[in-house]
Amino acid sequence: MPRYEVRADLAEVEATLREALTPQELATLRIEAAPKAANNPFAPGARRGEPVSTTVLVWIAGAAASGIAYDLMKALTIKVYELLHAKYGASKVKKDESAD
């Protein structure tokens, strides 16, 4: 199942998807904040004035469970990626290839 990692606020990502997708499409998604990684003292921190964002994970999860047709699942995957990419940009939206 496709998974996207988005560097943004969880509530903002949910609101973006809620505005653009139908209730049926939303029902196939699972959206959650990624667990925080262990603090690395050598990792670069946020700069002053830079909003702190979390990694939000978006899965096209319910699609496989609900028996949705492959073509519809593929179209929804592309639609979700394009929405997130347009809103947050390529540097903040990554497709997790290991999730397929």
N, C-alpha and C positions, 0 to 999 in steps of 0.2 A: 504494500500500500504506500502511495506517495506521501512524503513528509517534507514540510517546508520549515525552515528555521528563520524567524524574523526578529531582528533586533529592534524592538519597539515595546510600547506599553501594552499589556494584555487587554485591557478594556478598550483601548483604541483599535486594536486589531479586530476584536470581536465586533465593535461598532461598524467598522469599515465593511466587514463581510456581511453583517446583518442588513446594511443598507443596500447592498448590491445583489445579494442572493435570495432565492425564494426560500420559503420555510422548508420545503422538501430537500433542497440543496444543503441548507444549514444542518438538517438532521443527519446528513451523512458525514459531517465534519466533527472532529474532536480537536478542541483548542485548549491548550494549557501552557503554563509557564514551565520552562525547563528547570530542573533542579539546579540549585546554585552549585558551582564547582568549588572545591576546596580553595581556600584563600592561598594564592601564590604571592609571596612577598615581592617577587621580581616582575610580576605582571604589571603592565602599565595601568594606571588608574584613570578615572575620568578627569578631564580638565575642568578647571573652574568655569562655571556657567554652562557646562555641557550637561544636558539632562541625562540622568542615569536611566538606562533602558535595560530590559531583561530580554532573554531569548524566549520567544513564544514559538511553540511547536504547533503546527497545523497538520492534521492527518486527514486524508480522505478515507476514514475508517469504516463508517457504516455502510459504505457502498458495497464492499465485498460481502458483508454480512446480510445485506438486504437483497442480494441477488440482482443488483442493478446491472444493466447491460454494459459490456466493456466499452462500447462507443460512448455511452453516456458518462461513464466514469472518467474516461479519457478527456472528454469535453469539459467536465467539471474541474478536473485537475488543471487543465490549461487556463480555464477561466479564473480559478483561484490564484494561480501564479501571476497572471496578467494584472489582476486587481492589486495584489500585494506589491508587485514590481512597480506599477505605476504610482502607488502611494508612497513607498519607502525607498525605491531605487535598488539597483543591482547590488550595491555594497551591503545592504541590510537584509536582503532576501536570498536565501540559499536553499537549493533543493538537496535534501539528504539522499544521496544515491544508494546508501546502504540500507535504506528502509524499503526498497522495492522488493 
